[in-house]
Amino acid sequence: MSNKAVFPGSFDPFTLGHNSVIRKGLPLFDSITILVGQNSSKTSYFSAEKRLEWIRALYKSESKIKVEILDSLTVDYCIKNDCAFILRGLRNAQDFQYESSIAHMNQALQHSVETVFVLCDIKYAAISSSIVREIHKNGGDISQFLPSSIKINRI
Ligand code: ADP
């Protein structure tokens, strides 16, 4: 398989933390496909179409980055599309705990696909999509947590 990676996630919404993971992953891989999840057990706050549109616009001039909706298992997508690596980000030990379980499950499903973790920059370590959603739901300004091209009005 080639040196291609996927970066799967809910990205609900895509934050500066996610962007930091992409920036750190870019020198490591020939390409990164961002897979926007539609998790059947999680109702998303922003629609999959909106999330896809925001991320595509953000990376429109970055030839190594593609953005797709994920509607299958991540490892199945990887095998079908010749991607050998799953990129994931870590903020802290709690993320590691959670992420290592997912990585082991994916390893059990498909041993040829390896998960690679990158540690975010410390300045983004407190940013989480769930807290950003809470701020937005309660009428707060979330712009400082998002890449500047992603403009989401206050409610
Ligand atoms: P999921 O619902 O699959 O966990 P997320 O959109 O919450 O999707 O996160 C996708 C990936 O980005 C995960 O690996 C998560 O640990 C990582 N991530 C989220 N926020 C940050 C951040 N601020 N810094 C670094 N990595 C992050």
Residues whose N, C-alpha, C, O or C-beta is under 5 A from the ligand:
A	BS01	ADP	P8 G9 S10 F11 D12 G17 H18 V21 R88 G89 L90 R91 D95 C120 Y124 A125 I127 S128 S129
